[in-house]
Amino acid sequence: METLSESIKLMFFVYALAAAISLVIAWIIKLIFAGIQMRKARAGKPGDGQTDASNEATDTTPERTA
């Protein structure tokens, strides 16, 4: 660096760049967690793709034995 003012300009540029990258990464992480929460909410809805285990619990037909 030739002068003090150039090094200060570079310092502010690096600081702003680091802050911008940090905010972008935080936004991406927030979107990932929001997507996970939406999947959990969708999976918890009743009558929306029940599993075999839940169907077996409500099955009232008698089992056949040989």
Distance bins in CASP14 RR format, pairs under 12 A and 6 or more apart:
PFRMAT RR
TARGET T0000
AUTHOR 0000-0000-0000
RMODE 2
METHOD distances of the structure
MODEL  1
1 7 1 0 1 0 0 0 0 0 0 0 0
1 8 0 0 0 0 1 0 0 0 0 0 0
1 9 0 0 0 0 1 0 0 0 0 0 0
1 10 1 0 0 1 0 0 0 0 0 0 0
1 11 0 0 0 0 1 0 0 0 0 0 0
2 9 0 0 0 0 0 1 0 0 0 0 0
2 10 0 0 0 0 0 1 0 0 0 0 0
3 9 0 0 0 0 1 0 0 0 0 0 0
3 10 0 0 0 0 0 1 0 0 0 0 0
4 10 0 0 0 0 0 1 0 0 0 0 0
4 11 0 0 0 0 0 1 0 0 0 0 0
5 11 0 0 0 0 0 1 0 0 0 0 0
5 12 0 0 0 0 0 1 0 0 0 0 0
6 12 0 0 0 0 0 1 0 0 0 0 0
6 13 0 0 0 0 0 1 0 0 0 0 0
7 13 0 0 0 0 0 1 0 0 0 0 0
7 14 0 0 0 0 0 1 0 0 0 0 0
8 14 0 0 0 0 0 1 0 0 0 0 0
8 15 0 0 0 0 0 1 0 0 0 0 0
9 15 0 0 0 0 0 1 0 0 0 0 0
9 16 0 0 0 0 0 1 0 0 0 0 0
10 16 0 0 0 0 0 1 0 0 0 0 0
10 17 0 0 0 0 0 1 0 0 0 0 0
11 17 0 0 0 0 0 1 0 0 0 0 0
11 18 0 0 0 0 0 1 0 0 0 0 0
12 18 0 0 0 0 0 1 0 0 0 0 0
12 19 0 0 0 0 0 1 0 0 0 0 0
13 19 0 0 0 0 0 1 0 0 0 0 0
13 20 0 0 0 0 0 1 0 0 0 0 0
14 20 0 0 0 0 0 1 0 0 0 0 0
14 21 0 0 0 0 0 1 0 0 0 0 0
15 21 0 0 0 0 0 1 0 0 0 0 0
15 22 0 0 0 0 0 1 0 0 0 0 0
16 22 0 0 0 0 0 1 0 0 0 0 0
16 23 0 0 0 0 0 1 0 0 0 0 0
17 23 0 0 0 0 0 1 0 0 0 0 0
17 24 0 0 0 0 0 1 0 0 0 0 0
18 24 0 0 0 0 0 1 0 0 0 0 0
18 25 0 0 0 0 0 1 0 0 0 0 0
19 25 0 0 0 0 0 1 0 0 0 0 0
19 26 0 0 0 0 0 1 0 0 0 0 0
20 26 0 0 0 0 0 1 0 0 0 0 0
20 27 0 0 0 0 0 1 0 0 0 0 0
21 27 0 0 0 0 0 1 0 0 0 0 0
21 28 0 0 0 0 0 1 0 0 0 0 0
22 28 0 0 0 0 0 1 0 0 0 0 0
22 29 0 0 0 0 0 1 0 0 0 0 0
23 29 0 0 0 0 0 1 0 0 0 0 0
23 30 0 0 0 0 0 1 0 0 0 0 0
24 30 0 0 0 0 0 1 0 0 0 0 0
24 31 0 0 0 0 0 1 0 0 0 0 0
25 31 0 0 0 0 0 1 0 0 0 0 0
25 32 0 0 0 0 0 1 0 0 0 0 0
26 32 0 0 0 0 0 1 0 0 0 0 0
26 33 0 0 0 0 0 1 0 0 0 0 0
27 33 0 0 0 0 0 1 0 0 0 0 0
27 34 0 0 0 0 0 1 0 0 0 0 0
28 34 0 0 0 0 0 1 0 0 0 0 0
28 35 0 0 0 0 0 1 0 0 0 0 0
29 35 0 0 0 0 0 1 0 0 0 0 0
29 36 0 0 0 0 0 1 0 0 0 0 0
30 36 0 0 0 0 0 1 0 0 0 0 0
30 37 0 0 0 0 0 1 0 0 0 0 0
31 37 0 0 0 0 0 1 0 0 0 0 0
31 38 0 0 0 0 0 1 0 0 0 0 0
32 38 0 0 0 0 0 1 0 0 0 0 0
32 39 0 0 0 0 0 1 0 0 0 0 0
33 39 0 0 0 0 0 1 0 0 0 0 0
33 40 0 0 0 0 0 1 0 0 0 0 0
34 40 0 0 0 0 0 1 0 0 0 0 0
34 41 0 0 0 0 0 1 0 0 0 0 0
35 41 0 0 0 0 1 0 0 0 0 0 0
35 42 0 0 0 0 1 0 0 0 0 0 0
35 43 0 0 0 0 0 1 0 0 0 0 0
36 42 0 0 0 0 0 1 0 0 0 0 0
36 43 0 0 0 0 0 1 0 0 0 0 0
37 43 0 0 0 0 0 1 0 0 0 0 0
37 44 0 0 0 0 0 1 0 0 0 0 0
38 44 0 0 0 0 0 1 0 0 0 0 0
38 45 0 0 0 0 0 1 0 0 0 0 0
39 45 0 0 0 0 0 1 0 0 0 0 0
41 48 0 0 0 0 0 1 0 0 0 0 0
42 48 1 0 0 1 0 0 0 0 0 0 0
42 49 0 0 0 0 0 1 0 0 0 0 0
43 49 0 0 0 0 1 0 0 0 0 0 0
43 50 0 0 0 0 0 1 0 0 0 0 0
43 51 0 0 0 0 0 1 0 0 0 0 0
44 50 0 0 0 0 0 1 0 0 0 0 0
44 51 0 0 0 0 0 1 0 0 0 0 0
44 54 0 0 0 0 0 1 0 0 0 0 0
46 54 0 0 0 0 1 0 0 0 0 0 0
46 58 0 0 0 0 0 1 0 0 0 0 0
47 54 0 0 0 0 1 0 0 0 0 0 0
47 55 0 0 0 0 0 1 0 0 0 0 0
47 58 0 0 0 0 0 1 0 0 0 0 0
48 54 0 0 0 0 0 1 0 0 0 0 0
49 55 0 0 0 0 1 0 0 0 0 0 0
50 56 0 0 0 0 0 1 0 0 0 0 0
50 57 0 0 0 0 1 0 0 0 0 0 0
50 58 0 0 0 0 1 0 0 0 0 0 0
50 59 0 0 0 0 0 1 0 0 0 0 0
51 57 0 0 0 0 0 1 0 0 0 0 0
51 58 0 0 0 0 0 1 0 0 0 0 0
52 58 0 0 0 0 0 1 0 0 0 0 0
52 59 0 0 0 0 1 0 0 0 0 0 0
53 59 0 0 0 0 0 1 0 0 0 0 0
55 61 0 0 0 0 0 1 0 0 0 0 0
56 63 0 0 0 0 0 1 0 0 0 0 0
END
